[in-house]
Amino acid sequence: MAGKTKKILLIEGDAQLVQLLKYPLEEDGYTVLAAADGKEGLMLARREQPNLVILDFKLPTAKGNDIAKTLHKDPATSHERILMIADENQLENLEIGPKSAVDDYLIKPFNPVELISKVKPLLISPEDDNAKLISTGNPDLDNKMGGGVPMGSLTLIEGDSGAGKSVLAQQMMHGCLMDGYKLSLFTSENSVKSLVKQMRSLNLDILDYLLLDHLHIYPIETSRLGKHAPTVLINAMKREKGRNMIFIDSLTSSIPQSSDKEVLGFFEEGKRLCGDGTTVIAIVHSHGLTRELLTRIRSLCDAHLQLRTEEVGNKLVKTLEVTKVRGAEQTTGNIVSFEVEPGWGIRVIPINKVKG
């Protein structure tokens, strides 16, 4: 297995937790080193050159954030990926986004499956199939997203009503279909007929892909399923064998009657699907989730794209904030302004034009 050549460094002061981490990692074929504090961890990181550093948020003699920043700034260790372990009560202190030195977070309590599903995407090599990027078919958008979203990733598209979430998802779907991938879409927003018509109006024709079985469309009424909606939906997703990607537009109608645990369970199961090679893109309305739940979900996801409608001068402009794209080929463009033009689709607006 490819994992046998990968080296992981644990910087963790809790000896019991070190053993709980080491066992599943070594069982999966990784070489595991351990350091009990930040000073020893930095020394091992420089000497051993691990592929991944798993770092606790709170260490005996140092703050995890400080160690992560040191690793990130040091030319000898800047290439090393970082996974930080944190407690639920530390969520507000996590530095999430393009300026963070940390690639991903693992929130306690967690099980071995969650650990491995977090580790695998961070150890993808350029020669791996999952290192391929999802193109939207729009070069301007791809560039702003660091070249595109990596295959095998769990992606969250978040925003308020009318911010352009569905249009962005449709642009991504069309780009993937053009590249030969097979997709499934679970939608509470459209019927098959209305989706085909809507995408055609944006110059994103999907009828041929639908007839050739490259695209499955499943209109859903998850609100009728009550609190069991996330479970029913994830089980339906698991039955979509042979699909490269699964889109959910949107998950919001599944959430109101479900507990935070059930919603998180959906994303954790989605992460497991990604571990098996499927790319999962979920759309949510920001107002449908609590702030704490959104923070947990964002930490689980490999990519987070946030959309807003903002007033610039005397006009409304849609903006896409590329908060996180793990494994991006280039630095992500922080904020992208765009408009949706009939017969054209998404058109990225230069910053000077927006300000003008």
Short mmCIF file of the C-alpha atoms (twelve columns), coordinates in Angstrom:
data_MODEL
# 
_entry.id   MODEL 
# 
loop_
_atom_site.group_PDB 
_atom_site.id 
_atom_site.type_symbol 
_atom_site.label_atom_id 
_atom_site.label_alt_id 
_atom_site.label_comp_id 
_atom_site.label_asym_id 
_atom_site.label_seq_id 
_atom_site.Cartn_x 
_atom_site.Cartn_y 
_atom_site.Cartn_z 
_atom_site.pdbx_PDB_model_num 
ATOM 1   C CA . MET A 1   0.000   0.000  0.000   1 
ATOM 2   C CA . ALA A 2   1.107   3.572  -0.701  1 
ATOM 3   C CA . GLY A 3   0.788   4.441  3.005   1 
ATOM 4   C CA . LYS A 4   3.761   2.177  3.951   1 
ATOM 5   C CA . THR A 5   6.252   4.770  2.702   1 
ATOM 6   C CA . LYS A 6   4.599   7.631  4.564   1 
ATOM 7   C CA . LYS A 7   5.987   8.938  7.851   1 
ATOM 8   C CA . ILE A 8   3.839   10.593 10.531  1 
ATOM 9   C CA . LEU A 9   5.064   12.544 13.545  1 
ATOM 10  C CA . LEU A 10  2.845   12.794 16.646  1 
ATOM 11  C CA . ILE A 11  3.453   15.790 18.926  1 
ATOM 12  C CA . GLU A 12  1.293   14.875 21.881  1 
ATOM 13  C CA . GLY A 13  1.841   15.147 25.640  1 
ATOM 14  C CA . ASP A 14  -0.786  12.566 26.599  1 
ATOM 15  C CA . ALA A 15  0.944   9.156  26.500  1 
ATOM 16  C CA . GLN A 16  -2.376  7.292  26.434  1 
ATOM 17  C CA . LEU A 17  -3.598  9.307  23.452  1 
ATOM 18  C CA . VAL A 18  -0.297  8.654  21.669  1 
ATOM 19  C CA . GLN A 19  -0.937  4.919  21.905  1 
ATOM 20  C CA . LEU A 20  -4.536  5.340  20.708  1 
ATOM 21  C CA . LEU A 21  -3.236  7.253  17.690  1 
ATOM 22  C CA . LYS A 22  -0.286  4.993  16.904  1 
ATOM 23  C CA . TYR A 23  -2.167  1.706  16.696  1 
ATOM 24  C CA . PRO A 24  -4.614  2.496  13.827  1 
ATOM 25  C CA . LEU A 25  -1.949  4.485  11.949  1 
ATOM 26  C CA . GLU A 26  0.581   1.656  12.112  1 
ATOM 27  C CA . GLU A 27  -2.147  -0.851 11.224  1 
ATOM 28  C CA . ASP A 28  -2.801  1.203  8.094   1 
ATOM 29  C CA . GLY A 29  0.860   0.938  7.131   1 
ATOM 30  C CA . TYR A 30  2.311   4.271  8.259   1 
ATOM 31  C CA . THR A 31  5.619   4.766  10.092  1 
ATOM 32  C CA . VAL A 32  4.829   6.662  13.304  1 
ATOM 33  C CA . LEU A 33  7.204   8.770  15.409  1 
ATOM 34  C CA . ALA A 34  6.249   10.530 18.642  1 
ATOM 35  C CA . ALA A 35  7.358   13.585 20.618  1 
ATOM 36  C CA . ALA A 36  6.037   14.508 24.070  1 
ATOM 37  C CA . ASP A 37  6.421   18.286 23.747  1 
ATOM 38  C CA . GLY A 38  6.869   21.089 21.265  1 
ATOM 39  C CA . LYS A 39  10.663  21.391 21.532  1 
ATOM 40  C CA . GLU A 40  11.234  17.696 20.851  1 
ATOM 41  C CA . GLY A 41  8.588   17.770 18.136  1 
ATOM 42  C CA . LEU A 42  10.288  20.621 16.244  1 
ATOM 43  C CA . MET A 43  13.620  18.812 16.442  1 
ATOM 44  C CA . LEU A 44  12.141  15.559 15.079  1 
ATOM 45  C CA . ALA A 45  10.221  17.428 12.367  1 
ATOM 46  C CA . ARG A 46  13.459  18.947 11.070  1 
ATOM 47  C CA . ARG A 47  15.522  15.748 11.369  1 
ATOM 48  C CA . GLU A 48  13.027  13.088 10.268  1 
ATOM 49  C CA . GLN A 49  11.140  15.070 7.593   1 
ATOM 50  C CA . PRO A 50  7.735   13.437 8.183   1 
ATOM 51  C CA . ASN A 51  4.994   13.667 5.551   1 
ATOM 52  C CA . LEU A 52  2.461   14.646 8.216   1 
ATOM 53  C CA . VAL A 53  2.592   16.162 11.706  1 
ATOM 54  C CA . ILE A 54  -0.312  15.418 14.067  1 
ATOM 55  C CA . LEU A 55  -0.195  18.090 16.726  1 
ATOM 56  C CA . ASP A 56  -2.239  18.695 19.870  1 
ATOM 57  C CA . PHE A 57  -3.785  22.137 20.327  1 
ATOM 58  C CA . LYS A 58  -2.562  22.208 23.937  1 
ATOM 59  C CA . LEU A 59  0.892   20.881 24.767  1 
ATOM 60  C CA . PRO A 60  2.629   20.740 28.154  1 
ATOM 61  C CA . THR A 61  5.104   23.556 27.444  1 
ATOM 62  C CA . ALA A 62  3.787   25.269 24.320  1 
ATOM 63  C CA . LYS A 63  0.689   26.191 22.338  1 
ATOM 64  C CA . GLY A 64  -0.077  24.004 19.348  1 
ATOM 65  C CA . ASN A 65  -0.805  27.075 17.198  1 
ATOM 66  C CA . ASP A 66  2.703   28.416 17.890  1 
ATOM 67  C CA . ILE A 67  4.350   25.101 16.977  1 
ATOM 68  C CA . ALA A 68  2.283   24.941 13.766  1 
ATOM 69  C CA . LYS A 69  3.353   28.463 12.775  1 
ATOM 70  C CA . THR A 70  7.007   27.642 13.446  1 
ATOM 71  C CA . LEU A 71  6.779   24.512 11.261  1 
ATOM 72  C CA . HIS A 72  5.004   26.460 8.551   1 
ATOM 73  C CA . LYS A 73  7.581   29.288 8.445   1 
ATOM 74  C CA . ASP A 74  10.727  27.123 8.661   1 
ATOM 75  C CA . PRO A 75  11.980  26.298 5.112   1 
ATOM 76  C CA . ALA A 76  13.108  22.886 6.397   1 
ATOM 77  C CA . THR A 77  9.583   21.907 7.503   1 
ATOM 78  C CA . SER A 78  7.219   24.197 5.563   1 
ATOM 79  C CA . HIS A 79  6.244   21.348 3.201   1 
ATOM 80  C CA . GLU A 80  5.013   19.126 6.052   1 
ATOM 81  C CA . ARG A 81  1.228   18.857 6.353   1 
ATOM 82  C CA . ILE A 82  -0.277  19.544 9.793   1 
ATOM 83  C CA . LEU A 83  -3.336  17.956 11.419  1 
ATOM 84  C CA . MET A 84  -4.286  19.516 14.759  1 
ATOM 85  C CA . ILE A 85  -6.212  17.727 17.514  1 
ATOM 86  C CA . ALA A 86  -8.544  19.885 19.609  1 
ATOM 87  C CA . ASP A 87  -11.358 19.595 22.158  1 
ATOM 88  C CA . GLU A 88  -14.872 20.867 21.464  1 
ATOM 89  C CA . ASN A 89  -14.376 23.687 23.981  1 
ATOM 90  C CA . GLN A 90  -11.392 24.943 21.945  1 
ATOM 91  C CA . LEU A 91  -13.354 25.451 18.708  1 
ATOM 92  C CA . GLU A 92  -13.509 29.237 19.045  1 
ATOM 93  C CA . ASN A 93  -9.704  29.429 19.255  1 
ATOM 94  C CA . LEU A 94  -8.961  27.442 16.100  1 
ATOM 95  C CA . GLU A 95  -7.416  29.376 13.236  1 
ATOM 96  C CA . ILE A 96  -9.326  28.213 10.153  1 
ATOM 97  C CA . GLY A 97  -8.836  29.599 6.664   1 
ATOM 98  C CA . PRO A 98  -6.175  30.418 4.075   1 
ATOM 99  C CA . LYS A 99  -3.927  32.156 6.631   1 
ATOM 100 C CA . SER A 100 -3.890  29.188 8.996   1 
ATOM 101 C CA . ALA A 101 -0.690  27.131 9.347   1 
ATOM 102 C CA . VAL A 102 -2.853  24.056 9.969   1 
ATOM 103 C CA . ASP A 103 -4.196  21.938 7.090   1 
ATOM 104 C CA . ASP A 104 -7.031  20.277 9.007   1 
ATOM 105 C CA . TYR A 105 -8.468  19.614 12.470  1 
ATOM 106 C CA . LEU A 106 -9.518  16.457 14.294  1 
ATOM 107 C CA . ILE A 107 -12.017 17.140 17.076  1 
ATOM 108 C CA . LYS A 108 -12.167 14.968 20.203  1 
ATOM 109 C CA . PRO A 109 -13.720 12.514 20.771  1 
ATOM 110 C CA . PHE A 110 -12.904 10.615 17.569  1 
ATOM 111 C CA . ASN A 111 -12.623 6.997  16.509  1 
ATOM 112 C CA . PRO A 112 -9.966  5.223  14.381  1 
ATOM 113 C CA . VAL A 113 -12.064 5.519  11.205  1 
ATOM 114 C CA . GLU A 114 -12.345 9.298  11.642  1 
ATOM 115 C CA . LEU A 115 -8.589  9.510  12.256  1 
ATOM 116 C CA . ILE A 116 -7.685  7.587  9.108   1 
ATOM 117 C CA . SER A 117 -10.244 9.505  7.009   1 
ATOM 118 C CA . LYS A 118 -8.558  12.753 8.098   1 
ATOM 119 C CA . VAL A 119 -5.026  11.477 7.518   1 
ATOM 120 C CA . LYS A 120 -5.407  9.983  4.034   1 
ATOM 121 C CA . PRO A 121 -6.250  13.196 2.094   1 
ATOM 122 C CA . LEU A 122 -3.279  14.958 3.715   1 
ATOM 123 C CA . LEU A 123 -0.891  12.294 2.429   1 
ATOM 124 C CA . ILE A 124 -1.952  12.285 -1.216  1 
ATOM 125 C CA . SER A 125 1.055   12.462 -3.551  1 
ATOM 126 C CA . PRO A 126 1.020   14.158 -6.969  1 
ATOM 127 C CA . GLU A 127 1.134   10.747 -8.660  1 
ATOM 128 C CA . ASP A 128 -1.978  9.523  -6.808  1 
ATOM 129 C CA . ASP A 129 -5.297  9.473  -8.706  1 
ATOM 130 C CA . ASN A 130 -6.958  11.528 -5.976  1 
ATOM 131 C CA . ALA A 131 -4.430  14.315 -6.574  1 
ATOM 132 C CA . LYS A 132 -6.424  15.213 -9.701  1 
ATOM 133 C CA . LEU A 133 -8.416  18.418 -9.496  1 
ATOM 134 C CA . ILE A 134 -12.061 19.041 -10.286 1 
ATOM 135 C CA . SER A 135 -12.349 21.667 -12.998 1 
ATOM 136 C CA . THR A 136 -15.458 23.845 -13.146 1 
ATOM 137 C CA . GLY A 137 -14.891 24.341 -16.862 1 
ATOM 138 C CA . ASN A 138 -14.354 28.038 -16.038 1 
ATOM 139 C CA . PRO A 139 -10.571 28.800 -15.979 1 
ATOM 140 C CA . ASP A 140 -11.028 32.038 -14.026 1 
ATOM 141 C CA . LEU A 141 -12.893 30.231 -11.251 1 
ATOM 142 C CA . ASP A 142 -10.416 27.330 -11.216 1 
ATOM 143 C CA . ASN A 143 -7.496  29.727 -10.799 1 
ATOM 144 C CA . LYS A 144 -9.156  31.424 -7.849  1 
ATOM 145 C CA . MET A 145 -9.710  28.023 -6.226  1 
ATOM 146 C CA . GLY A 146 -6.055  27.062 -6.474  1 
ATOM 147 C CA . GLY A 147 -6.508  25.125 -9.715  1 
ATOM 148 C CA . GLY A 148 -9.702  23.377 -8.621  1 
ATOM 149 C CA . VAL A 149 -11.051 21.250 -5.770  1 
ATOM 150 C CA . PRO A 150 -9.094  17.974 -5.269  1 
ATOM 151 C CA . MET A 151 -10.766 14.680 -6.175  1 
ATOM 152 C CA . GLY A 152 -11.783 12.562 -3.207  1 
ATOM 153 C CA . SER A 153 -12.522 15.645 -1.101  1 
ATOM 154 C CA . LEU A 154 -15.480 16.570 1.082   1 
ATOM 155 C CA . THR A 155 -16.515 20.059 -0.029  1 
ATOM 156 C CA . LEU A 156 -18.897 22.470 1.693   1 
ATOM 157 C CA . ILE A 157 -20.584 25.197 -0.371  1 
ATOM 158 C CA . GLU A 158 -22.189 27.594 2.094   1 
ATOM 159 C CA . GLY A 159 -24.132 30.822 1.779   1 
ATOM 160 C CA . ASP A 160 -27.423 32.664 2.156   1 
ATOM 161 C CA . SER A 161 -30.411 32.386 -0.189  1 
ATOM 162 C CA . GLY A 162 -29.756 33.871 -3.625  1 
ATOM 163 C CA . ALA A 163 -25.976 33.995 -3.144  1 
ATOM 164 C CA . GLY A 164 -25.283 31.690 -6.105  1 
ATOM 165 C CA . LYS A 165 -24.652 28.345 -4.366  1 
ATOM 166 C CA . SER A 166 -26.678 26.241 -6.804  1 
ATOM 167 C CA . VAL A 167 -25.221 28.003 -9.847  1 
ATOM 168 C CA . LEU A 168 -21.687 27.338 -8.589  1 
ATOM 169 C CA . ALA A 169 -22.551 23.675 -7.990  1 
ATOM 170 C CA . GLN A 170 -24.065 23.415 -11.477 1 
ATOM 171 C CA . GLN A 171 -20.924 24.961 -12.998 1 
ATOM 172 C CA . MET A 172 -18.815 22.385 -11.128 1 
ATOM 173 C CA . MET A 173 -21.098 19.546 -12.240 1 
ATOM 174 C CA . HIS A 174 -20.863 20.568 -15.883 1 
ATOM 175 C CA . GLY A 175 -17.069 20.858 -15.729 1 
ATOM 176 C CA . CYS A 176 -16.829 17.367 -14.215 1 
ATOM 177 C CA . LEU A 177 -19.155 15.848 -16.823 1 
ATOM 178 C CA . MET A 178 -17.092 17.441 -19.600 1 
ATOM 179 C CA . ASP A 179 -13.995 15.775 -18.108 1 
ATOM 180 C CA . GLY A 180 -15.652 12.356 -18.322 1 
ATOM 181 C CA . TYR A 181 -16.652 11.810 -14.687 1 
ATOM 182 C CA . LYS A 182 -19.892 10.163 -13.554 1 
ATOM 183 C CA . LEU A 183 -22.052 12.117 -11.119 1 
ATOM 184 C CA . SER A 184 -25.099 11.746 -8.905  1 
ATOM 185 C CA . LEU A 185 -27.137 14.738 -7.751  1 
ATOM 186 C CA . PHE A 186 -29.583 14.680 -4.849  1 
ATOM 187 C CA . THR A 187 -31.612 17.878 -5.132  1 
ATOM 188 C CA . SER A 188 -34.353 19.478 -3.087  1 
ATOM 189 C CA . GLU A 189 -34.193 22.551 -5.323  1 
ATOM 190 C CA . ASN A 190 -35.219 21.149 -8.734  1 
ATOM 191 C CA . SER A 191 -37.069 18.468 -10.634 1 
ATOM 192 C CA . VAL A 192 -35.169 16.735 -13.444 1 
ATOM 193 C CA . LYS A 193 -36.980 18.845 -16.048 1 
ATOM 194 C CA . SER A 194 -36.458 22.174 -14.279 1 
ATOM 195 C CA . LEU A 195 -32.769 21.451 -13.677 1 
ATOM 196 C CA . VAL A 196 -32.135 20.616 -17.335 1 
ATOM 197 C CA . LYS A 197 -33.951 23.807 -18.361 1 
ATOM 198 C CA . GLN A 198 -32.172 25.968 -15.800 1 
ATOM 199 C CA . MET A 199 -28.693 24.706 -16.694 1 
ATOM 200 C CA . ARG A 200 -29.381 25.054 -20.411 1 
ATOM 201 C CA . SER A 201 -30.262 28.730 -19.833 1 
ATOM 202 C CA . LEU A 202 -26.729 29.133 -18.419 1 
ATOM 203 C CA . ASN A 203 -25.135 27.416 -21.428 1 
ATOM 204 C CA . LEU A 204 -24.564 24.289 -19.315 1 
ATOM 205 C CA . ASP A 205 -26.427 21.617 -21.271 1 
ATOM 206 C CA . ILE A 206 -26.604 18.269 -19.415 1 
ATOM 207 C CA . LEU A 207 -29.233 16.384 -21.428 1 
ATOM 208 C CA . ASP A 208 -26.746 14.179 -23.315 1 
ATOM 209 C CA . TYR A 209 -24.963 13.245 -20.073 1 
ATOM 210 C CA . LEU A 210 -28.306 12.368 -18.509 1 
ATOM 211 C CA . LEU A 211 -29.271 10.122 -21.449 1 
ATOM 212 C CA . LEU A 212 -25.848 8.434  -21.438 1 
ATOM 213 C CA . ASP A 213 -26.210 7.607  -17.701 1 
ATOM 214 C CA . HIS A 214 -23.240 9.780  -16.773 1 
ATOM 215 C CA . LEU A 215 -25.552 11.824 -14.566 1 
ATOM 216 C CA . HIS A 216 -28.134 10.578 -12.078 1 
ATOM 217 C CA . ILE A 217 -30.613 13.140 -10.714 1 
ATOM 218 C CA . TYR A 218 -32.695 12.341 -7.636  1 
ATOM 219 C CA . PRO A 219 -35.270 14.960 -6.567  1 
ATOM 220 C CA . ILE A 220 -35.696 14.604 -2.797  1 
ATOM 221 C CA . GLU A 221 -38.189 15.761 -0.181  1 
ATOM 222 C CA . THR A 222 -36.073 15.207 2.899   1 
ATOM 223 C CA . SER A 223 -38.309 17.405 5.070   1 
ATOM 224 C CA . ARG A 224 -40.920 14.609 5.053   1 
ATOM 225 C CA . LEU A 225 -38.411 12.198 6.559   1 
ATOM 226 C CA . GLY A 226 -38.049 14.210 9.753   1 
ATOM 227 C CA . LYS A 227 -35.011 13.633 11.944  1 
ATOM 228 C CA . HIS A 228 -34.047 10.514 9.967   1 
ATOM 229 C CA . ALA A 229 -33.408 12.499 6.768   1 
ATOM 230 C CA . PRO A 230 -29.566 12.642 7.076   1 
ATOM 231 C CA . THR A 231 -29.380 8.878  7.639   1 
ATOM 232 C CA . VAL A 232 -31.709 8.062  4.745   1 
ATOM 233 C CA . LEU A 233 -29.768 10.411 2.465   1 
ATOM 234 C CA . ILE A 234 -26.322 9.015  3.321   1 
ATOM 235 C CA . ASN A 235 -27.599 5.458  2.791   1 
ATOM 236 C CA . ALA A 236 -28.902 6.468  -0.647  1 
ATOM 237 C CA . MET A 237 -25.514 8.016  -1.435  1 
ATOM 238 C CA . LYS A 238 -23.734 4.789  -0.481  1 
ATOM 239 C CA . ARG A 239 -25.846 2.893  -3.011  1 
ATOM 240 C CA . GLU A 240 -24.519 5.069  -5.855  1 
ATOM 241 C CA . LYS A 241 -21.760 2.679  -6.888  1 
ATOM 242 C CA . GLY A 242 -19.374 3.674  -9.661  1 
ATOM 243 C CA . ARG A 243 -20.008 7.408  -9.263  1 
ATOM 244 C CA . ASN A 244 -16.971 9.680  -9.086  1 
ATOM 245 C CA . MET A 245 -18.872 12.500 -7.403  1 
ATOM 246 C CA . ILE A 246 -22.031 13.086 -5.419  1 
ATOM 247 C CA . PHE A 247 -23.652 16.529 -5.128  1 
ATOM 248 C CA . ILE A 248 -26.310 17.421 -2.516  1 
ATOM 249 C CA . ASP A 249 -28.257 20.620 -3.275  1 
ATOM 250 C CA . SER A 250 -29.180 21.343 -0.662  1 
ATOM 251 C CA . LEU A 251 -28.830 19.670 2.712   1 
ATOM 252 C CA . THR A 252 -30.664 22.464 4.531   1 
ATOM 253 C CA . SER A 253 -34.103 20.858 4.341   1 
ATOM 254 C CA . SER A 254 -32.703 17.766 6.096   1 
ATOM 255 C CA . ILE A 255 -31.377 19.667 9.095   1 
ATOM 256 C CA . PRO A 256 -34.223 21.396 11.049  1 
ATOM 257 C CA . GLN A 257 -35.539 18.264 12.780  1 
ATOM 258 C CA . SER A 258 -32.151 16.557 13.185  1 
ATOM 259 C CA . SER A 259 -29.788 16.865 16.128  1 
ATOM 260 C CA . ASP A 260 -26.272 18.244 15.771  1 
ATOM 261 C CA . LYS A 261 -24.986 14.710 16.297  1 
ATOM 262 C CA . GLU A 262 -27.058 13.407 13.365  1 
ATOM 263 C CA . VAL A 263 -25.907 16.228 11.075  1 
ATOM 264 C CA . LEU A 264 -22.264 15.682 12.032  1 
ATOM 265 C CA . GLY A 265 -22.788 11.975 11.482  1 
ATOM 266 C CA . PHE A 266 -23.856 12.718 7.915   1 
ATOM 267 C CA . PHE A 267 -20.635 14.635 7.211   1 
ATOM 268 C CA . GLU A 268 -18.514 11.987 8.948   1 
ATOM 269 C CA . GLU A 269 -20.087 9.305  6.737   1 
ATOM 270 C CA . GLY A 270 -19.519 11.581 3.746   1 
ATOM 271 C CA . LYS A 271 -15.856 11.770 4.755   1 
ATOM 272 C CA . ARG A 272 -15.702 7.971  4.742   1 
ATOM 273 C CA . LEU A 273 -17.114 7.919  1.210   1 
ATOM 274 C CA . CYS A 274 -14.325 10.315 0.250   1 
ATOM 275 C CA . GLY A 275 -11.813 7.923  1.802   1 
ATOM 276 C CA . ASP A 276 -13.062 5.320  -0.680  1 
ATOM 277 C CA . GLY A 277 -12.440 7.689  -3.595  1 
ATOM 278 C CA . THR A 278 -15.807 9.437  -4.008  1 
ATOM 279 C CA . THR A 279 -15.934 13.234 -4.070  1 
ATOM 280 C CA . VAL A 280 -18.825 14.692 -2.033  1 
ATOM 281 C CA . ILE A 281 -20.061 18.288 -2.498  1 
ATOM 282 C CA . ALA A 282 -22.729 19.439 -0.023  1 
ATOM 283 C CA . ILE A 283 -24.593 22.757 -0.174  1 
ATOM 284 C CA . VAL A 284 -26.055 24.356 2.960   1 
ATOM 285 C CA . HIS A 285 -27.786 27.635 3.751   1 
ATOM 286 C CA . SER A 286 -25.798 29.430 6.455   1 
ATOM 287 C CA . HIS A 287 -28.914 30.322 8.442   1 
ATOM 288 C CA . GLY A 288 -29.879 26.646 8.725   1 
ATOM 289 C CA . LEU A 289 -27.032 25.813 11.108  1 
ATOM 290 C CA . THR A 290 -25.793 27.083 14.458  1 
ATOM 291 C CA . ARG A 291 -22.395 28.759 14.579  1 
ATOM 292 C CA . GLU A 292 -20.887 25.908 16.600  1 
ATOM 293 C CA . LEU A 293 -22.221 23.260 14.223  1 
ATOM 294 C CA . LEU A 294 -20.914 25.195 11.206  1 
ATOM 295 C CA . THR A 295 -17.460 25.346 12.809  1 
ATOM 296 C CA . ARG A 296 -17.468 21.574 13.331  1 
ATOM 297 C CA . ILE A 297 -18.606 20.916 9.755   1 
ATOM 298 C CA . ARG A 298 -16.046 23.314 8.275   1 
ATOM 299 C CA . SER A 299 -13.271 21.533 10.167  1 
ATOM 300 C CA . LEU A 300 -14.423 18.181 8.765   1 
ATOM 301 C CA . CYS A 301 -14.434 19.371 5.166   1 
ATOM 302 C CA . ASP A 302 -11.447 19.399 2.821   1 
ATOM 303 C CA . ALA A 303 -12.734 22.450 0.952   1 
ATOM 304 C CA . HIS A 304 -14.990 25.280 2.103   1 
ATOM 305 C CA . LEU A 305 -16.480 27.759 -0.354  1 
ATOM 306 C CA . GLN A 306 -18.615 30.557 1.105   1 
ATOM 307 C CA . LEU A 307 -20.895 32.722 -1.028  1 
ATOM 308 C CA . ARG A 308 -22.467 36.071 -0.211  1 
ATOM 309 C CA . THR A 309 -24.388 38.835 -1.897  1 
ATOM 310 C CA . GLU A 310 -22.791 42.191 -1.112  1 
ATOM 311 C CA . GLU A 311 -23.660 45.766 -1.991  1 
ATOM 312 C CA . VAL A 312 -20.834 47.540 -3.809  1 
ATOM 313 C CA . GLY A 313 -21.659 51.126 -4.693  1 
ATOM 314 C CA . ASN A 314 -25.207 51.004 -6.058  1 
ATOM 315 C CA . LYS A 315 -25.155 47.393 -7.269  1 
ATOM 316 C CA . LEU A 316 -25.413 43.937 -5.713  1 
ATOM 317 C CA . VAL A 317 -22.469 41.643 -6.400  1 
ATOM 318 C CA . LYS A 318 -22.108 37.932 -5.653  1 
ATOM 319 C CA . THR A 319 -18.846 37.007 -3.962  1 
ATOM 320 C CA . LEU A 320 -17.165 33.654 -3.462  1 
ATOM 321 C CA . GLU A 321 -14.728 33.376 -0.560  1 
ATOM 322 C CA . VAL A 322 -12.392 30.420 -0.999  1 
ATOM 323 C CA . THR A 323 -11.847 29.795 2.695   1 
ATOM 324 C CA . LYS A 324 -10.080 26.458 2.378   1 
ATOM 325 C CA . VAL A 325 -9.008  24.121 -0.416  1 
ATOM 326 C CA . ARG A 326 -6.750  21.416 0.937   1 
ATOM 327 C CA . GLY A 327 -4.107  20.308 -1.560  1 
ATOM 328 C CA . ALA A 328 -4.616  23.264 -3.898  1 
ATOM 329 C CA . GLU A 329 -1.950  23.543 -6.614  1 
ATOM 330 C CA . GLN A 330 -1.713  27.300 -6.171  1 
ATOM 331 C CA . THR A 331 -2.502  29.840 -3.459  1 
ATOM 332 C CA . THR A 332 -6.249  30.220 -3.326  1 
ATOM 333 C CA . GLY A 333 -7.734  33.547 -4.373  1 
ATOM 334 C CA . ASN A 334 -9.280  34.857 -1.183  1 
ATOM 335 C CA . ILE A 335 -12.408 36.526 -2.594  1 
ATOM 336 C CA . VAL A 336 -13.865 36.231 -6.095  1 
ATOM 337 C CA . SER A 337 -16.622 38.548 -7.360  1 
ATOM 338 C CA . PHE A 338 -18.889 37.211 -10.081 1 
ATOM 339 C CA . GLU A 339 -22.189 37.651 -11.859 1 
ATOM 340 C CA . VAL A 340 -24.550 35.096 -13.361 1 
ATOM 341 C CA . GLU A 341 -25.290 35.970 -16.955 1 
ATOM 342 C CA . PRO A 342 -28.076 34.202 -18.924 1 
ATOM 343 C CA . GLY A 343 -26.683 32.268 -21.867 1 
ATOM 344 C CA . TRP A 344 -23.184 32.502 -20.425 1 
ATOM 345 C CA . GLY A 345 -23.166 31.251 -16.826 1 
ATOM 346 C CA . ILE A 346 -20.730 32.491 -14.205 1 
ATOM 347 C CA . ARG A 347 -18.583 35.451 -15.239 1 
ATOM 348 C CA . VAL A 348 -15.782 36.480 -12.868 1 
ATOM 349 C CA . ILE A 349 -15.698 40.268 -12.374 1 
ATOM 350 C CA . PRO A 350 -12.279 41.976 -12.064 1 
ATOM 351 C CA . ILE A 351 -11.862 43.739 -8.719  1 
ATOM 352 C CA . ASN A 352 -11.375 47.157 -10.340 1 
ATOM 353 C CA . LYS A 353 -14.663 46.774 -12.215 1 
ATOM 354 C CA . VAL A 354 -16.486 45.874 -9.000  1 
ATOM 355 C CA . LYS A 355 -15.103 48.913 -7.196  1 
ATOM 356 C CA . GLY A 356 -15.866 51.113 -10.177 1 
# 
